[in-house]
Amino acid sequence: MIKPAPPGSRPGVRRGRLQSRRARLALALTGGFLALLCVGGVGAFFVLYDEATEVKRTEPDAVVDSFLAATLVARNDQEALLYQCKSGGDFQQIVQFRDDTVKREKDFAVGISVTWSSLDVNVTGTSGTVSADLTRTISGRAGRDSTSWQFAVVEEDGWRVCGATKIG
């Protein structure tokens, strides 16, 4: 006598691979483990990204260096604001210096790079100055000029630049 097939099953068809409890458990554990790895990877990415893009204002010379890079190299006023004091400041001379550099590039159809050296820090308490020599060099040519500058710095939730004055 032939036994009738149990309800809900088709005669002659074996149980599917994922219908066993062990297979479903293994799949669930693997999926959960992979999800945890993904979440952990995303978290690690955000932590590393935050550390890499953090504005560092721990030392006056580092702040002046970052301010000069934003103002004269990237020519990005919004980025430069990150390093300026909260109460404003006098940046007219450094902006004129940058504008003069841009004008010379256009007038003479050349690229001009600006570099700085000799960052000399003189701080007393929560304020001070950082002196630097700024050098403009014409790309691919021998032309260059150098001027001395003094940057006023204050400790305001980290060091910030409050002014730039040409002294040479």
Steps between C-alpha positions, in 0.01 A plus 500: 500500500624848412507757775335826420729805497476725804293813448692793350770287340539386148566137437848420370656834607766501770518766771679814390843582625386802707211318656718327755540673835877484490522673164265779608692550825833512318361750249357721777826496698707579190265783402508644852879480514534675163257772611705560815819522292338757271374713789842483667672595175275802453565608860876464459486701176320790673748503789801501266343763274422723800859478625644571155285807440511643851610864517815503708546820702736371769810702403523860370743415220281211379199733486694762302625229264144375441368857464765579236426178312128583491549867411793493257514149357138379495373860480196392696358766731254257661782265598709794625213598733561178695833643619398862558405647837133518581493876551617582148850628441707697253566293189497781244874484422511120449192516275668778297813283475290208371308724258829645370630147444185404306522821293865431410409146395234637264702797370808294417328166426714313754443288806630635830548281804519642850707332769602601850781423736651603831184485709622674816260484795494762776215431745428638845198349671202489265629729225806551290644522151635265240747639248551346157675572172264464202658424163325522163663301222407507132445142383765384254695827520760656723287791627426520869440753775500462876337707775484472877165480676373497854181321602316585821373188678271450800392200704121481444383141531828410331744735329365732232643765268370854563702702256769501235744788453774539242818609679758487224 
